[in-house]
Amino acid sequence: MKRLSAAVCGLLFGLGLAISGMDLPSKVLGFLNVAGRWDASLLFVLGGAVAVTAIAFPFVRRRAKPVFDTAFERIAPERIDVPLLGGAALFGVGWA
């Protein structure tokens, strides 16, 4: 059930990206081009994601455990290290 829910969430996420146009390089480049002709339409996608998270997160935090797992996985602050930050930075540069 855990894998099925992950697959459904992935498909839903991909569908959302496709509907919003985030799968189109020209759309993403237009959003990232803040010095030229900036296309702010993807800002609404971000705003929608933040709104859904802001509403849903308090309900998730009140649960004792996830629906399809035995416990929540939390990253300890000491596990945020230089390789993790470097990988995140490399991902961001690659995305840009």
N, CA, C and O atoms as a CHARMM CRD file, in Angstrom:
* protein
*
  384
    1    1 MET  N      0.82300  -1.20000   0.00000 PROA 1      0.00000
    2    1 MET  CA     0.00000   0.00000   0.00000 PROA 1      0.00000
    3    1 MET  C      0.86500   1.26100   0.00000 PROA 1      0.00000
    4    1 MET  O      0.50300   2.28200  -0.58500 PROA 1      0.00000
    5    2 LYS  N      2.02300   1.16500   0.67500 PROA 2      0.00000
    6    2 LYS  CA     2.92100   2.31500   0.74800 PROA 2      0.00000
    7    2 LYS  C      3.41800   2.69700  -0.65300 PROA 2      0.00000
    8    2 LYS  O      3.45900   3.87700  -1.00000 PROA 2      0.00000
    9    3 ARG  N      3.79200   1.69700  -1.45200 PROA 3      0.00000
   10    3 ARG  CA     4.28400   1.96700  -2.80200 PROA 3      0.00000
   11    3 ARG  C      3.17300   2.47300  -3.71100 PROA 3      0.00000
   12    3 ARG  O      3.39900   3.34400  -4.55100 PROA 3      0.00000
   13    4 LEU  N      1.99500   1.93500  -3.54500 PROA 4      0.00000
   14    4 LEU  CA     0.86700   2.39200  -4.35500 PROA 4      0.00000
   15    4 LEU  C      0.54900   3.85200  -4.05500 PROA 4      0.00000
   16    4 LEU  O      0.31700   4.63900  -4.97200 PROA 4      0.00000
   17    5 SER  N      0.53800   4.21300  -2.77700 PROA 5      0.00000
   18    5 SER  CA     0.25100   5.60800  -2.43400 PROA 5      0.00000
   19    5 SER  C      1.35000   6.53100  -2.95400 PROA 5      0.00000
   20    5 SER  O      1.06100   7.64900  -3.37900 PROA 5      0.00000
   21    6 ALA  N      2.61000   6.08000  -2.92700 PROA 6      0.00000
   22    6 ALA  CA     3.70900   6.88200  -3.46900 PROA 6      0.00000
   23    6 ALA  C      3.54700   7.06200  -4.97500 PROA 6      0.00000
   24    6 ALA  O      3.78500   8.14900  -5.50200 PROA 6      0.00000
   25    7 ALA  N      3.14500   6.00200  -5.66600 PROA 7      0.00000
   26    7 ALA  CA     2.93800   6.08500  -7.11100 PROA 7      0.00000
   27    7 ALA  C      1.78800   7.02500  -7.45500 PROA 7      0.00000
   28    7 ALA  O      1.89400   7.82100  -8.38700 PROA 7      0.00000
   29    8 VAL  N      0.70000   6.93500  -6.71200 PROA 8      0.00000
   30    8 VAL  CA    -0.44700   7.82200  -6.95200 PROA 8      0.00000
   31    8 VAL  C     -0.06200   9.27200  -6.68700 PROA 8      0.00000
   32    8 VAL  O     -0.42600  10.16100  -7.45700 PROA 8      0.00000
   33    9 CYS  N      0.66400   9.51500  -5.61300 PROA 9      0.00000
   34    9 CYS  CA     1.11400  10.88100  -5.30900 PROA 9      0.00000
   35    9 CYS  C      2.04000  11.40000  -6.40300 PROA 9      0.00000
   36    9 CYS  O      1.93400  12.56100  -6.79800 PROA 9      0.00000
   37   10 GLY  N      2.94400  10.55900  -6.89700 PROA 10     0.00000
   38   10 GLY  CA     3.84200  10.95800  -7.97400 PROA 10     0.00000
   39   10 GLY  C      3.09400  11.28800  -9.25300 PROA 10     0.00000
   40   10 GLY  O      3.40100  12.27100  -9.92800 PROA 10     0.00000
   41   11 LEU  N      2.11600  10.46700  -9.58000 PROA 11     0.00000
   42   11 LEU  CA     1.30700  10.73300 -10.77600 PROA 11     0.00000
   43   11 LEU  C      0.49900  12.01700 -10.62500 PROA 11     0.00000
   44   11 LEU  O      0.38300  12.79300 -11.57400 PROA 11     0.00000
   45   12 LEU  N     -0.05500  12.24200  -9.44900 PROA 12     0.00000
   46   12 LEU  CA    -0.81200  13.46600  -9.19300 PROA 12     0.00000
   47   12 LEU  C      0.08700  14.69600  -9.28100 PROA 12     0.00000
   48   12 LEU  O     -0.30000  15.72400  -9.83500 PROA 12     0.00000
   49   13 PHE  N      1.29400  14.57500  -8.72500 PROA 13     0.00000
   50   13 PHE  CA     2.26000  15.67300  -8.79100 PROA 13     0.00000
   51   13 PHE  C      2.63900  15.96600 -10.24400 PROA 13     0.00000
   52   13 PHE  O      2.66500  17.12400 -10.66100 PROA 13     0.00000
   53   14 GLY  N      2.93100  14.91400 -11.01000 PROA 14     0.00000
   54   14 GLY  CA     3.27700  15.08800 -12.41700 PROA 14     0.00000
   55   14 GLY  C      2.14200  15.69100 -13.22100 PROA 14     0.00000
   56   14 GLY  O      2.36800  16.52500 -14.09800 PROA 14     0.00000
   57   15 LEU  N      0.92600  15.27200 -12.92400 PROA 15     0.00000
   58   15 LEU  CA    -0.23700  15.84000 -13.60200 PROA 15     0.00000
   59   15 LEU  C     -0.36600  17.32800 -13.27600 PROA 15     0.00000
   60   15 LEU  O     -0.66500  18.14100 -14.15000 PROA 15     0.00000
   61   16 GLY  N     -0.13900  17.66800 -12.02600 PROA 16     0.00000
   62   16 GLY  CA    -0.18900  19.08000 -11.63200 PROA 16     0.00000
   63   16 GLY  C      0.86700  19.90700 -12.35200 PROA 16     0.00000
   64   16 GLY  O      0.60100  21.03100 -12.77800 PROA 16     0.00000
   65   17 LEU  N      2.07300  19.34400 -12.48700 PROA 17     0.00000
   66   17 LEU  CA     3.13500  20.04500 -13.21600 PROA 17     0.00000
   67   17 LEU  C      2.74400  20.24700 -14.67600 PROA 17     0.00000
   68   17 LEU  O      2.95900  21.31900 -15.24100 PROA 17     0.00000
   69   18 ALA  N      2.17400  19.21800 -15.27900 PROA 18     0.00000
   70   18 ALA  CA     1.77700  19.31900 -16.68300 PROA 18     0.00000
   71   18 ALA  C      0.64800  20.32100 -16.88300 PROA 18     0.00000
   72   18 ALA  O      0.67600  21.10500 -17.83200 PROA 18     0.00000
   73   19 ILE  N     -0.33900  20.30400 -16.00400 PROA 19     0.00000
   74   19 ILE  CA    -1.46400  21.23200 -16.12300 PROA 19     0.00000
   75   19 ILE  C     -1.00100  22.67700 -15.94300 PROA 19     0.00000
   76   19 ILE  O     -1.48100  23.58100 -16.62700 PROA 19     0.00000
   77   20 SER  N     -0.05900  22.88600 -15.01200 PROA 20     0.00000
   78   20 SER  CA     0.40600  24.24600 -14.73900 PROA 20     0.00000
   79   20 SER  C      1.40300  24.75000 -15.77200 PROA 20     0.00000
   80   20 SER  O      1.71200  25.94100 -15.80200 PROA 20     0.00000
   81   21 GLY  N      1.91000  23.86100 -16.62000 PROA 21     0.00000
   82   21 GLY  CA     2.86100  24.27000 -17.63700 PROA 21     0.00000
   83   21 GLY  C      4.31000  24.18300 -17.20000 PROA 21     0.00000
   84   21 GLY  O      5.20700  24.60900 -17.92700 PROA 21     0.00000
   85   22 MET  N      4.54500  23.63000 -16.01500 PROA 22     0.00000
   86   22 MET  CA     5.92100  23.55100 -15.52600 PROA 22     0.00000
   87   22 MET  C      6.73700  22.49400 -16.26200 PROA 22     0.00000
   88   22 MET  O      7.93600  22.36900 -16.01400 PROA 22     0.00000
   89   23 ASP  N      6.12900  21.74600 -17.14400 PROA 23     0.00000
   90   23 ASP  CA     6.88500  20.79200 -17.95900 PROA 23     0.00000
   91   23 ASP  C      7.36200  21.43500 -19.26200 PROA 23     0.00000
   92   23 ASP  O      8.05100  20.79300 -20.05500 PROA 23     0.00000
   93   24 LEU  N      7.00100  22.68800 -19.48300 PROA 24     0.00000
   94   24 LEU  CA     7.42400  23.41000 -20.67700 PROA 24     0.00000
   95   24 LEU  C      8.64400  24.26900 -20.35100 PROA 24     0.00000
   96   24 LEU  O      8.54700  25.19300 -19.54400 PROA 24     0.00000
   97   25 PRO  N      9.78300  23.97900 -20.96400 PROA 25     0.00000
   98   25 PRO  CA    10.98600  24.75600 -20.67100 PROA 25     0.00000
   99   25 PRO  C     10.79400  26.25700 -20.88500 PROA 25     0.00000
  100   25 PRO  O     11.32800  27.06100 -20.12100 PROA 25     0.00000
  101   26 SER  N     10.04300  26.64100 -21.90600 PROA 26     0.00000
  102   26 SER  CA     9.83600  28.07100 -22.17000 PROA 26     0.00000
  103   26 SER  C      9.07700  28.74400 -21.03300 PROA 26     0.00000
  104   26 SER  O      9.34300  29.89900 -20.70000 PROA 26     0.00000
  105   27 LYS  N      8.13600  28.02200 -20.44000 PROA 27     0.00000
  106   27 LYS  CA     7.35500  28.57000 -19.32100 PROA 27     0.00000
  107   27 LYS  C      8.23900  28.75900 -18.09500 PROA 27     0.00000
  108   27 LYS  O      8.17100  29.79100 -17.42700 PROA 27     0.00000
  109   28 VAL  N      9.06800  27.76100 -17.80200 PROA 28     0.00000
  110   28 VAL  CA     9.96100  27.84100 -16.64400 PROA 28     0.00000
  111   28 VAL  C     11.01400  28.92200 -16.86000 PROA 28     0.00000
  112   28 VAL  O     11.30900  29.69100 -15.94400 PROA 28     0.00000
  113   29 LEU  N     11.58100  28.98800 -18.06100 PROA 29     0.00000
  114   29 LEU  CA    12.57400  30.03000 -18.34800 PROA 29     0.00000
  115   29 LEU  C     11.94800  31.41900 -18.26000 PROA 29     0.00000
  116   29 LEU  O     12.59200  32.35900 -17.79400 PROA 29     0.00000
  117   30 GLY  N     10.70900  31.55300 -18.70100 PROA 30     0.00000
  118   30 GLY  CA    10.01000  32.83500 -18.57300 PROA 30     0.00000
  119   30 GLY  C      9.81400  33.23100 -17.12000 PROA 30     0.00000
  120   30 GLY  O      9.87600  34.41300 -16.78100 PROA 30     0.00000
  121   31 PHE  N      9.57700  32.24300 -16.26000 PROA 31     0.00000
  122   31 PHE  CA     9.42400  32.53500 -14.83200 PROA 31     0.00000
  123   31 PHE  C     10.76300  32.91500 -14.20300 PROA 31     0.00000
  124   31 PHE  O     10.82200  33.80200 -13.35200 PROA 31     0.00000
  125   32 LEU  N     11.83300  32.24700 -14.61900 PROA 32     0.00000
  126   32 LEU  CA    13.14800  32.51600 -14.04100 PROA 32     0.00000
  127   32 LEU  C     13.78600  33.78300 -14.60200 PROA 32     0.00000
  128   32 LEU  O     14.74700  34.28200 -14.01700 PROA 32     0.00000
  129   33 ASN  N     13.29300  34.31400 -15.69900 PROA 33     0.00000
  130   33 ASN  CA    13.85700  35.49800 -16.33700 PROA 33     0.00000
  131   33 ASN  C     13.27800  36.76300 -15.69800 PROA 33     0.00000
  132   33 ASN  O     12.45600  37.45500 -16.30000 PROA 33     0.00000
  133   34 VAL  N     13.71400  37.05000 -14.48400 PROA 34     0.00000
  134   34 VAL  CA    13.16600  38.21200 -13.77000 PROA 34     0.00000
  135   34 VAL  C     13.71700  39.52300 -14.30600 PROA 34     0.00000
  136   34 VAL  O     13.12300  40.57300 -14.06300 PROA 34     0.00000
  137   35 ALA  N     14.82900  39.49700 -15.02500 PROA 35     0.00000
  138   35 ALA  CA    15.42000  40.72400 -15.55700 PROA 35     0.00000
  139   35 ALA  C     14.83900  41.08800 -16.92200 PROA 35     0.00000
  140   35 ALA  O     15.00900  42.21800 -17.38100 PROA 35     0.00000
  141   36 GLY  N     14.15900  40.14900 -17.57300 PROA 36     0.00000
  142   36 GLY  CA    13.59600  40.40900 -18.90300 PROA 36     0.00000
  143   36 GLY  C     12.08300  40.40400 -18.85600 PROA 36     0.00000
  144   36 GLY  O     11.47000  41.07600 -18.02700 PROA 36     0.00000
  145   37 ARG  N     11.48800  39.63600 -19.75800 PROA 37     0.00000
  146   37 ARG  CA    10.01900  39.51800 -19.79800 PROA 37     0.00000
  147   37 ARG  C      9.60100  38.42600 -18.82800 PROA 37     0.00000
  148   37 ARG  O      9.51700  37.25300 -19.19000 PROA 37     0.00000
  149   38 TRP  N      9.34500  38.82200 -17.60700 PROA 38     0.00000
  150   38 TRP  CA     9.05000  37.86900 -16.53600 PROA 38     0.00000
  151   38 TRP  C      7.62400  37.35400 -16.65700 PROA 38     0.00000
  152   38 TRP  O      6.68400  38.14000 -16.77100 PROA 38     0.00000
  153   39 ASP  N      7.46000  36.03400 -16.63300 PROA 39     0.00000
  154   39 ASP  CA     6.14700  35.39100 -16.65000 PROA 39     0.00000
  155   39 ASP  C      5.84500  34.92700 -15.22900 PROA 39     0.00000
  156   39 ASP  O      6.37400  33.91000 -14.77900 PROA 39     0.00000
  157   40 ALA  N      5.00400  35.66000 -14.53100 PROA 40     0.00000
  158   40 ALA  CA     4.72900  35.38200 -13.12300 PROA 40     0.00000
  159   40 ALA  C      3.62700  34.35200 -12.91300 PROA 40     0.00000
  160   40 ALA  O      3.21300  34.13100 -11.77500 PROA 40     0.00000
  161   41 SER  N      3.14000  33.71500 -13.97500 PROA 41     0.00000
  162   41 SER  CA     2.00800  32.80100 -13.83200 PROA 41     0.00000
  163   41 SER  C      2.32900  31.59300 -12.94900 PROA 41     0.00000
  164   41 SER  O      1.44200  31.07200 -12.27300 PROA 41     0.00000
  165   42 LEU  N      3.58700  31.14300 -12.94900 PROA 42     0.00000
  166   42 LEU  CA     3.93800  30.00500 -12.09600 PROA 42     0.00000
  167   42 LEU  C      3.93800  30.38300 -10.61500 PROA 42     0.00000
  168   42 LEU  O      3.94600  29.51100  -9.74600 PROA 42     0.00000
  169   43 LEU  N      3.92800  31.66500 -10.33900 PROA 43     0.00000
  170   43 LEU  CA     3.81800  32.11500  -8.95500 PROA 43     0.00000
  171   43 LEU  C      2.46900  31.70200  -8.36500 PROA 43     0.00000
  172   43 LEU  O      2.36900  31.44700  -7.16400 PROA 43     0.00000
  173   44 PHE  N      1.44300  31.63600  -9.19400 PROA 44     0.00000
  174   44 PHE  CA     0.13500  31.17500  -8.72900 PROA 44     0.00000
  175   44 PHE  C      0.16300  29.68500  -8.39700 PROA 44     0.00000
  176   44 PHE  O     -0.51600  29.24100  -7.47100 PROA 44     0.00000
  177   45 VAL  N      0.94600  28.91400  -9.14900 PROA 45     0.00000
  178   45 VAL  CA     1.11400  27.49400  -8.84000 PROA 45     0.00000
  179   45 VAL  C      1.78300  27.35000  -7.47700 PROA 45     0.00000
  180   45 VAL  O      1.34900  26.55500  -6.64300 PROA 45     0.00000
  181   46 LEU  N      2.83300  28.12000  -7.26100 PROA 46     0.00000
  182   46 LEU  CA     3.52300  28.10600  -5.97200 PROA 46     0.00000
  183   46 LEU  C      2.58200  28.54200  -4.85300 PROA 46     0.00000
  184   46 LEU  O      2.55900  27.92700  -3.78700 PROA 46     0.00000
  185   47 GLY  N      1.82000  29.58300  -5.08500 PROA 47     0.00000
  186   47 GLY  CA     0.86500  30.05400  -4.07700 PROA 47     0.00000
  187   47 GLY  C     -0.18100  29.00900  -3.73700 PROA 47     0.00000
  188   47 GLY  O     -0.54900  28.85400  -2.57200 PROA 47     0.00000
  189   48 GLY  N     -0.66300  28.29100  -4.73800 PROA 48     0.00000
  190   48 GLY  CA    -1.62500  27.22400  -4.49100 PROA 48     0.00000
  191   48 GLY  C     -1.02800  26.10000  -3.66900 PROA 48     0.00000
  192   48 GLY  O     -1.68700  25.55600  -2.78200 PROA 48     0.00000
  193   49 ALA  N      0.22600  25.74700  -3.96100 PROA 49     0.00000
  194   49 ALA  CA     0.89900  24.69200  -3.19900 PROA 49     0.00000
  195   49 ALA  C      1.11400  25.11100  -1.75000 PROA 49     0.00000
  196   49 ALA  O      0.92600  24.31200  -0.83200 PROA 49     0.00000
  197   50 VAL  N      1.50500  26.35700  -1.55000 PROA 50     0.00000
  198   50 VAL  CA     1.71300  26.86100  -0.18800 PROA 50     0.00000
  199   50 VAL  C      0.38500  26.89300   0.57300 PROA 50     0.00000
  200   50 VAL  O      0.34400  26.56200   1.75700 PROA 50     0.00000
  201   51 ALA  N     -0.68600  27.28500  -0.09100 PROA 51     0.00000
  202   51 ALA  CA    -1.99300  27.34300   0.56900 PROA 51     0.00000
  203   51 ALA  C     -2.46800  25.95000   0.98800 PROA 51     0.00000
  204   51 ALA  O     -2.94800  25.77000   2.10700 PROA 51     0.00000
  205   52 VAL  N     -2.33500  24.97400   0.10100 PROA 52     0.00000
  206   52 VAL  CA    -2.74700  23.60400   0.43700 PROA 52     0.00000
  207   52 VAL  C     -1.91000  23.07100   1.59100 PROA 52     0.00000
  208   52 VAL  O     -2.44200  22.44500   2.50600 PROA 52     0.00000
  209   53 THR  N     -0.60300  23.31500   1.55300 PROA 53     0.00000
  210   53 THR  CA     0.27600  22.86100   2.63200 PROA 53     0.00000
  211   53 THR  C     -0.06500  23.54200   3.94800 PROA 53     0.00000
  212   53 THR  O     -0.10100  22.88700   4.99000 PROA 53     0.00000
  213   54 ALA  N     -0.31300  24.83600   3.91700 PROA 54     0.00000
  214   54 ALA  CA    -0.63800  25.57100   5.13500 PROA 54     0.00000
  215   54 ALA  C     -1.92700  25.05700   5.77600 PROA 54     0.00000
  216   54 ALA  O     -2.05000  25.04000   7.00000 PROA 54     0.00000
  217   55 ILE  N     -2.87700  24.64400   4.95500 PROA 55     0.00000
  218   55 ILE  CA    -4.14100  24.12000   5.48500 PROA 55     0.00000
  219   55 ILE  C     -3.97800  22.68700   5.97900 PROA 55     0.00000
  220   55 ILE  O     -4.49800  22.33600   7.03800 PROA 55     0.00000
  221   56 ALA  N     -3.26300  21.85400   5.22300 PROA 56     0.00000
  222   56 ALA  CA    -3.17100  20.42600   5.54000 PROA 56     0.00000
  223   56 ALA  C     -2.15100  20.10100   6.62900 PROA 56     0.00000
  224   56 ALA  O     -2.35100  19.14900   7.38300 PROA 56     0.00000
  225   57 PHE  N     -1.08300  20.85300   6.72800 PROA 57     0.00000
  226   57 PHE  CA     0.00700  20.50000   7.63000 PROA 57     0.00000
  227   57 PHE  C     -0.40800  20.39300   9.09300 PROA 57     0.00000
  228   57 PHE  O      0.03200  19.46300   9.77000 PROA 57     0.00000
  229   58 PRO  N     -1.23100  21.29800   9.61000 PROA 58     0.00000
  230   58 PRO  CA    -1.65200  21.13600  11.01500 PROA 58     0.00000
  231   58 PRO  C     -2.39300  19.81700  11.27600 PROA 58     0.00000
  232   58 PRO  O     -2.25300  19.23600  12.35200 PROA 58     0.00000
  233   59 PHE  N     -3.17000  19.34700  10.31300 PROA 59     0.00000
  234   59 PHE  CA    -3.86700  18.07100  10.47200 PROA 59     0.00000
  235   59 PHE  C     -2.88100  16.90400  10.48100 PROA 59     0.00000
  236   59 PHE  O     -3.04300  15.95600  11.24900 PROA 59     0.00000
  237   60 VAL  N     -1.87200  16.97400   9.63800 PROA 60     0.00000
  238   60 VAL  CA    -0.86500  15.91400   9.57000 PROA 60     0.00000
  239   60 VAL  C     -0.05900  15.87100  10.87000 PROA 60     0.00000
  240   60 VAL  O      0.24400  14.78900  11.37400 PROA 60     0.00000
  241   61 ARG  N      0.28200  17.02000  11.40400 PROA 61     0.00000
  242   61 ARG  CA     1.08800  17.06000  12.63400 PROA 61     0.00000
  243   61 ARG  C      0.35300  16.47600  13.83100 PROA 61     0.00000
  244   61 ARG  O      0.98800  16.00200  14.77300 PROA 61     0.00000
  245   62 ARG  N     -0.96600  16.50300  13.81000 PROA 62     0.00000
  246   62 ARG  CA    -1.73200  15.96000  14.93100 PROA 62     0.00000
  247   62 ARG  C     -1.81800  14.43500  14.91900 PROA 62     0.00000
  248   62 ARG  O     -2.18700  13.82200  15.92100 PROA 62     0.00000
  249   63 ARG  N     -1.47800  13.82900  13.78900 PROA 63     0.00000
  250   63 ARG  CA    -1.55000  12.36400  13.68800 PROA 63     0.00000
  251   63 ARG  C     -0.40400  11.72400  14.45400 PROA 63     0.00000
  252   63 ARG  O      0.69800  12.27000  14.50500 PROA 63     0.00000
  253   64 ALA  N     -0.66000  10.58700  15.03800 PROA 64     0.00000
  254   64 ALA  CA     0.38300   9.85700  15.76200 PROA 64     0.00000
  255   64 ALA  C      1.33900   9.16600  14.79400 PROA 64     0.00000
  256   64 ALA  O      2.52500   9.01200  15.08500 PROA 64     0.00000
  257   65 LYS  N      0.80900   8.74700  13.62800 PROA 65     0.00000
  258   65 LYS  CA     1.64000   8.07000  12.63200 PROA 65     0.00000
  259   65 LYS  C      1.02600   8.29400  11.25400 PROA 65     0.00000
  260   65 LYS  O     -0.15500   8.62400  11.14000 PROA 65     0.00000
  261   66 PRO  N      1.83200   8.11400  10.20700 PROA 66     0.00000
  262   66 PRO  CA     1.28300   8.25700   8.85400 PROA 66     0.00000
  263   66 PRO  C      0.24800   7.17100   8.54500 PROA 66     0.00000
  264   66 PRO  O      0.16800   6.16400   9.24800 PROA 66     0.00000
  265   67 VAL  N     -0.51500   7.37700   7.52200 PROA 67     0.00000
  266   67 VAL  CA    -1.55400   6.42100   7.15100 PROA 67     0.00000
  267   67 VAL  C     -0.94900   5.10300   6.67500 PROA 67     0.00000
  268   67 VAL  O     -1.44600   4.03700   7.03600 PROA 67     0.00000
  269   68 PHE  N      0.12600   5.15600   5.86300 PROA 68     0.00000
  270   68 PHE  CA     0.68400   3.94700   5.27000 PROA 68     0.00000
  271   68 PHE  C      2.07500   3.59800   5.79600 PROA 68     0.00000
  272   68 PHE  O      2.84300   2.94600   5.08800 PROA 68     0.00000
  273   69 ASP  N      2.41800   4.00900   7.00500 PROA 69     0.00000
  274   69 ASP  CA     3.71700   3.67100   7.58600 PROA 69     0.00000
  275   69 ASP  C      3.57900   3.60600   9.09700 PROA 69     0.00000
  276   69 ASP  O      2.53500   3.94700   9.65200 PROA 69     0.00000
  277   70 THR  N      4.64000   3.16500   9.75800 PROA 70     0.00000
  278   70 THR  CA     4.57100   2.98700  11.21300 PROA 70     0.00000
  279   70 THR  C      4.97200   4.23700  11.98300 PROA 70     0.00000
  280   70 THR  O      4.57000   4.40500  13.13400 PROA 70     0.00000
  281   71 ALA  N      5.76300   5.12400  11.36400 PROA 71     0.00000
  282   71 ALA  CA     6.20200   6.33400  12.05400 PROA 71     0.00000
  283   71 ALA  C      6.59700   7.38800  11.02900 PROA 71     0.00000
  284   71 ALA  O      6.92800   7.07500   9.88500 PROA 71     0.00000
  285   72 PHE  N      6.55500   8.64900  11.46500 PROA 72     0.00000
  286   72 PHE  CA     7.04400   9.73000  10.62400 PROA 72     0.00000
  287   72 PHE  C      8.56000   9.70300  10.61100 PROA 72     0.00000
  288   72 PHE  O      9.18900   9.42700  11.63300 PROA 72     0.00000
  289   73 GLU  N      9.14700   9.98700   9.46300 PROA 73     0.00000
  290   73 GLU  CA    10.60400  10.05600   9.36400 PROA 73     0.00000
  291   73 GLU  C     11.01700  11.51700   9.45800 PROA 73     0.00000
  292   73 GLU  O     10.64500  12.33700   8.61900 PROA 73     0.00000
  293   74 ARG  N     11.77300  11.82200  10.47000 PROA 74     0.00000
  294   74 ARG  CA    12.25400  13.20100  10.66300 PROA 74     0.00000
  295   74 ARG  C     13.77100  13.21200  10.55900 PROA 74     0.00000
  296   74 ARG  O     14.44800  12.33200  11.09200 PROA 74     0.00000
  297   75 ILE  N     14.28700  14.20400   9.87700 PROA 75     0.00000
  298   75 ILE  CA    15.73300  14.33200   9.74500 PROA 75     0.00000
  299   75 ILE  C     16.25100  15.09400  10.95000 PROA 75     0.00000
  300   75 ILE  O     15.78100  16.19000  11.25800 PROA 75     0.00000
  301   76 ALA  N     17.22400  14.50400  11.62700 PROA 76     0.00000
  302   76 ALA  CA    17.84000  15.16700  12.77400 PROA 76     0.00000
  303   76 ALA  C     18.66400  16.35100  12.27400 PROA 76     0.00000
  304   76 ALA  O     19.29300  16.25800  11.22000 PROA 76     0.00000
  305   77 PRO  N     18.67200  17.46400  13.01200 PROA 77     0.00000
  306   77 PRO  CA    19.42500  18.64400  12.56500 PROA 77     0.00000
  307   77 PRO  C     20.90700  18.35200  12.30200 PROA 77     0.00000
  308   77 PRO  O     21.51500  18.98500  11.43900 PROA 77     0.00000
  309   78 GLU  N     21.48400  17.41500  13.02600 PROA 78     0.00000
  310   78 GLU  CA    22.90000  17.12200  12.81300 PROA 78     0.00000
  311   78 GLU  C     23.14300  16.37100  11.50400 PROA 78     0.00000
  312   78 GLU  O     24.29200  16.23300  11.08500 PROA 78     0.00000
  313   79 ARG  N     22.10300  15.88900  10.86000 PROA 79     0.00000
  314   79 ARG  CA    22.25700  15.20100   9.57000 PROA 79     0.00000
  315   79 ARG  C     22.24800  16.17600   8.40300 PROA 79     0.00000
  316   79 ARG  O     22.48200  15.77000   7.26500 PROA 79     0.00000
  317   80 ILE  N     21.98400  17.44600   8.65900 PROA 80     0.00000
  318   80 ILE  CA    22.05900  18.45200   7.60300 PROA 80     0.00000
  319   80 ILE  C     23.51800  18.90300   7.55000 PROA 80     0.00000
  320   80 ILE  O     23.95800  19.73400   8.34400 PROA 80     0.00000
  321   81 ASP  N     24.26300  18.32900   6.58300 PROA 81     0.00000
  322   81 ASP  CA    25.69500  18.56700   6.54000 PROA 81     0.00000
  323   81 ASP  C     26.10000  19.15300   5.18700 PROA 81     0.00000
  324   81 ASP  O     25.25000  19.43400   4.34200 PROA 81     0.00000
  325   82 VAL  N     27.38800  19.33000   4.99600 PROA 82     0.00000
  326   82 VAL  CA    27.91500  19.95800   3.78300 PROA 82     0.00000
  327   82 VAL  C     27.54200  19.16700   2.52700 PROA 82     0.00000
  328   82 VAL  O     27.12600  19.78700   1.54800 PROA 82     0.00000
  329   83 PRO  N     27.66800  17.82300   2.49400 PROA 83     0.00000
  330   83 PRO  CA    27.25800  17.11200   1.27400 PROA 83     0.00000
  331   83 PRO  C     25.77300  17.30400   0.94300 PROA 83     0.00000
  332   83 PRO  O     25.41400  17.41000  -0.22900 PROA 83     0.00000
  333   84 LEU  N     24.92000  17.34800   1.94800 PROA 84     0.00000
  334   84 LEU  CA    23.49400  17.56400   1.70300 PROA 84     0.00000
  335   84 LEU  C     23.25200  18.95100   1.11400 PROA 84     0.00000
  336   84 LEU  O     22.52900  19.08900   0.12800 PROA 84     0.00000
  337   85 LEU  N     23.84900  19.96700   1.70900 PROA 85     0.00000
  338   85 LEU  CA    23.68000  21.33100   1.20400 PROA 85     0.00000
  339   85 LEU  C     24.29200  21.48800  -0.18500 PROA 85     0.00000
  340   85 LEU  O     23.74000  22.18600  -1.03500 PROA 85     0.00000
  341   86 GLY  N     25.43600  20.83600  -0.41600 PROA 86     0.00000
  342   86 GLY  CA    26.05500  20.89000  -1.73800 PROA 86     0.00000
  343   86 GLY  C     25.18300  20.23800  -2.80000 PROA 86     0.00000
  344   86 GLY  O     25.05700  20.75100  -3.91200 PROA 86     0.00000
  345   87 GLY  N     24.58200  19.10500  -2.45100 PROA 87     0.00000
  346   87 GLY  CA    23.67300  18.44200  -3.39000 PROA 87     0.00000
  347   87 GLY  C     22.44800  19.27900  -3.68700 PROA 87     0.00000
  348   87 GLY  O     21.98400  19.33600  -4.82500 PROA 87     0.00000
  349   88 ALA  N     21.92800  19.92800  -2.65900 PROA 88     0.00000
  350   88 ALA  CA    20.75900  20.81600  -2.85900 PROA 88     0.00000
  351   88 ALA  C     21.12400  21.99500  -3.75800 PROA 88     0.00000
  352   88 ALA  O     20.34800  22.37900  -4.63400 PROA 88     0.00000
  353   89 ALA  N     22.31400  22.56900  -3.53700 PROA 89     0.00000
  354   89 ALA  CA    22.77200  23.68200  -4.36100 PROA 89     0.00000
  355   89 ALA  C     22.98300  23.24800  -5.81000 PROA 89     0.00000
  356   89 ALA  O     22.61500  23.96300  -6.74200 PROA 89     0.00000
  357   90 LEU  N     23.58200  22.06500  -5.99000 PROA 90     0.00000
  358   90 LEU  CA    23.79800  21.54900  -7.34300 PROA 90     0.00000
  359   90 LEU  C     22.47700  21.29400  -8.05400 PROA 90     0.00000
  360   90 LEU  O     22.34700  21.56900  -9.24700 PROA 90     0.00000
  361   91 PHE  N     21.50400  20.77200  -7.33100 PROA 91     0.00000
  362   91 PHE  CA    20.17800  20.56400  -7.90000 PROA 91     0.00000
  363   91 PHE  C     19.57700  21.90800  -8.33600 PROA 91     0.00000
  364   91 PHE  O     19.03300  22.02100  -9.43500 PROA 91     0.00000
  365   92 GLY  N     19.67800  22.90900  -7.48200 PROA 92     0.00000
  366   92 GLY  CA    19.12800  24.23000  -7.82100 PROA 92     0.00000
  367   92 GLY  C     19.78800  24.84500  -9.03200 PROA 92     0.00000
  368   92 GLY  O     19.11400  25.42300  -9.88500 PROA 92     0.00000
  369   93 VAL  N     21.10800  24.72700  -9.11600 PROA 93     0.00000
  370   93 VAL  CA    21.83500  25.27200 -10.27900 PROA 93     0.00000
  371   93 VAL  C     21.43500  24.50600 -11.52700 PROA 93     0.00000
  372   93 VAL  O     21.24200  25.10600 -12.58400 PROA 93     0.00000
  373   94 GLY  N     21.30800  23.19500 -11.42100 PROA 94     0.00000
  374   94 GLY  CA    20.89300  22.40800 -12.57800 PROA 94     0.00000
  375   94 GLY  C     19.48800  22.75200 -13.03300 PROA 94     0.00000
  376   94 GLY  O     19.20600  22.77400 -14.23100 PROA 94     0.00000
  377   95 TRP  N     18.61700  23.01800 -12.09300 PROA 95     0.00000
  378   95 TRP  CA    17.24200  23.36800 -12.41900 PROA 95     0.00000
  379   95 TRP  C     17.19400  24.73100 -13.10500 PROA 95     0.00000
  380   95 TRP  O     16.42500  24.94600 -14.04200 PROA 95     0.00000
  381   96 ALA  N     18.02800  25.64400 -12.62000 PROA 96     0.00000
  382   96 ALA  CA    18.05500  26.99400 -13.19600 PROA 96     0.00000
  383   96 ALA  C     18.63700  26.94900 -14.58500 PROA 96     0.00000
  384   96 ALA  O     18.74600  27.98400 -15.24300 PROA 96     0.00000
